[in-house]
Amino acid sequence: MEALESNLRRFISDNFYVEPDELSAEVSLIGSGIVDSTGVLEIILHLEEIYGIKVEDAEALPRNLDSISNLVRFIESKLDIVKA
């Protein structure tokens, strides 16, 4: 989980110009203005490319994508499904 969180933090920092140590795992990426609707699409593309998962339209929700901790849980749940 730490490597996953670290990778996501680096991706968000590099692509949305926020300092990684200023990015709490629980901060709302949308609510804080770090990510807009286009940024959500960039995150989805990143998840699909890097982690080999498919993000369905119905899964593109804040509970899955709006913070680093939500992203980690979402990716882990998708990877568990892929492994099964």
C-alpha positions in Angstrom: 0.0 0.0 0.0 2.8 2.4 0.8 4.4 2.0 -2.7 1.0 2.5 -4.3 0.3 5.7 -2.2 3.8 7.0 -3.0 3.3 6.4 -6.7 0.0 8.2 -6.7 1.3 11.1 -4.7 4.2 11.4 -7.2 1.8 11.3 -10.2 -0.5 13.9 -8.7 2.4 16.1 -7.6 4.0 15.9 -11.1 0.8 16.4 -13.1 -1.1 18.9 -10.9 1.8 20.9 -9.6 1.3 20.4 -5.8 4.2 19.6 -3.4 4.0 15.9 -2.4 4.5 16.7 1.3 1.6 19.2 1.2 -0.7 16.5 -0.1 -2.4 14.6 2.7 -3.8 11.2 1.9 -7.3 12.4 2.9 -7.4 15.8 1.2 -10.2 16.1 -1.4 -8.4 16.5 -4.7 -11.5 18.1 -6.3 -12.7 20.1 -3.2 -9.3 21.6 -2.7 -9.0 22.6 -6.3 -6.0 20.4 -7.1 -7.9 18.4 -9.7 -10.8 19.5 -12.0 -13.0 17.4 -14.2 -10.3 17.1 -16.8 -7.9 16.1 -14.1 -10.2 13.3 -13.0 -10.0 11.9 -16.6 -6.2 12.1 -16.4 -6.2 10.2 -13.2 -8.5 7.5 -14.7 -6.2 7.2 -17.8 -3.2 6.9 -15.5 -4.9 4.1 -13.4 -5.9 2.2 -16.5 -2.4 2.5 -18.1 -0.2 1.9 -15.0 -2.3 -0.6 -13.0 -4.1 -2.4 -15.9 -7.5 -1.8 -14.5 -10.7 -0.6 -16.2 -12.5 2.2 -14.5 -16.2 1.9 -15.4 -18.3 5.1 -15.8 -20.3 4.1 -12.7 -17.0 3.9 -10.7 -15.9 7.4 -11.5 -17.2 8.7 -8.2 -15.6 10.8 -5.4 -15.6 7.8 -3.1 -13.2 6.1 -5.5 -11.2 9.0 -6.9 -11.3 12.1 -4.7 -8.3 11.5 -2.5 -5.1 9.5 -2.4 -6.5 7.1 0.3 -9.7 6.6 -1.8 -7.6 5.9 -4.9 -5.5 3.4 -3.0 -8.6 1.5 -1.7 -10.2 1.6 -5.2 -7.0 0.3 -7.0 -6.5 -2.4 -4.4 -10.2 -3.6 -4.7 -9.9 -3.6 -8.6 -6.6 -5.5 -8.4 -8.1 -8.1 -6.1 -10.9 -8.6 -8.7 -8.3 -9.0 -11.4 -6.4 -11.6 -9.4 -9.5 -13.7 -8.7 
